[in-house]
């Protein structure tokens, strides 16, 4: 489960071959003890939740990096190495 970005205590991960349970492209977001699965590119929450102020940061980050996230998704579902994506600044 590679970490593709980290910012403000938020960890963004994308798992290899992770298109079975949630067939839509998505990321796994962790903040302290909470986690959420966010669909790309819509930003829709598929499962879980994190504090709303952190979710807003994730939503902004996803919007900025949609193309890079989709490229990483294609790599990940094929078991290939994904690229790091710049954190939110």
C-alpha positions as CSV (number, residue, x, y, z in Angstrom):
1,X,0.0,0.0,0.0
2,X,2.2,2.8,-1.2
3,X,1.8,6.3,0.3
4,X,1.5,8.7,-2.6
5,X,1.3,11.9,-0.5
6,X,1.2,13.3,3.0
7,X,0.2,16.8,4.2
8,X,-1.2,18.3,7.5
9,X,-1.2,14.9,9.2
10,X,-3.2,13.3,6.3
11,X,-1.8,10.2,4.6
12,X,-2.9,9.3,1.1
13,X,-2.5,5.8,-0.1
14,X,-3.3,3.8,-3.2
15,X,-3.3,0.0,-3.1
16,X,-2.1,-2.3,-5.8
17,X,-4.8,-4.4,-7.5
18,X,-7.5,-2.6,-5.5
19,X,-10.4,-2.7,-8.0
20,X,-12.4,-5.5,-6.5
21,X,-14.5,-4.1,-3.6
22,X,-14.7,-0.6,-5.0
23,X,-14.4,-0.9,-8.8
24,X,-14.3,2.9,-9.2
25,X,-10.9,4.6,-9.1
26,X,-10.2,5.7,-5.5
27,X,-7.7,6.6,-2.8
28,X,-7.5,5.6,0.9
29,X,-7.1,8.6,3.2
30,X,-5.9,8.2,6.8
31,X,-5.9,10.9,9.5
32,X,-5.0,9.9,13.0
33,X,-7.4,6.9,13.8
34,X,-9.9,7.7,11.0
35,X,-10.0,6.7,7.4
36,X,-12.0,7.4,4.3
37,X,-12.1,6.0,0.8
38,X,-12.6,8.7,-1.8
39,X,-13.6,8.2,-5.4
40,X,-11.5,9.8,-8.1
41,X,-12.3,12.0,-10.0
42,X,-15.7,12.9,-8.4
43,X,-14.4,13.2,-4.8
44,X,-17.4,11.2,-3.6
45,X,-16.9,9.4,-0.3
46,X,-17.3,5.6,-0.8
47,X,-16.7,4.6,2.8
48,X,-15.6,5.9,6.2
49,X,-15.0,9.5,7.3
50,X,-12.4,11.9,8.7
51,X,-13.0,15.3,10.4
52,X,-14.7,17.7,8.0
53,X,-11.9,20.3,8.0
54,X,-9.4,17.5,6.9
55,X,-11.9,16.2,4.3
56,X,-12.0,19.7,2.8
57,X,-8.2,19.7,2.4
58,X,-8.4,16.2,0.8
59,X,-11.2,17.4,-1.6
60,X,-9.0,20.4,-2.7
61,X,-6.0,18.1,-3.2
62,X,-8.0,15.6,-5.3
63,X,-9.4,18.4,-7.4
64,X,-5.9,19.8,-8.1
65,X,-4.3,16.4,-8.8
66,X,-7.1,14.5,-10.7
67,X,-5.0,13.7,-13.7
68,X,-2.0,12.5,-11.7
69,X,-4.3,10.4,-9.5
70,X,-6.0,8.7,-12.5
71,X,-2.5,7.9,-14.0
72,X,-1.4,6.4,-10.6
73,X,-4.7,4.4,-10.5
74,X,-4.0,2.8,-13.9
75,X,-0.5,1.9,-12.7
76,X,-1.7,0.5,-9.3
77,X,-4.5,-1.7,-10.7
78,X,-1.9,-3.3,-13.0
79,X,0.5,-3.8,-10.1
80,X,3.0,-1.3,-11.3
81,X,4.8,1.3,-9.1
82,X,2.9,4.5,-8.5
83,X,4.4,8.0,-8.4
84,X,4.4,10.4,-5.5
85,X,2.1,13.4,-5.8
86,X,3.0,16.8,-4.4
87,X,1.3,17.6,-1.1
88,X,-1.1,20.4,-0.5
89,X,0.7,23.5,0.5
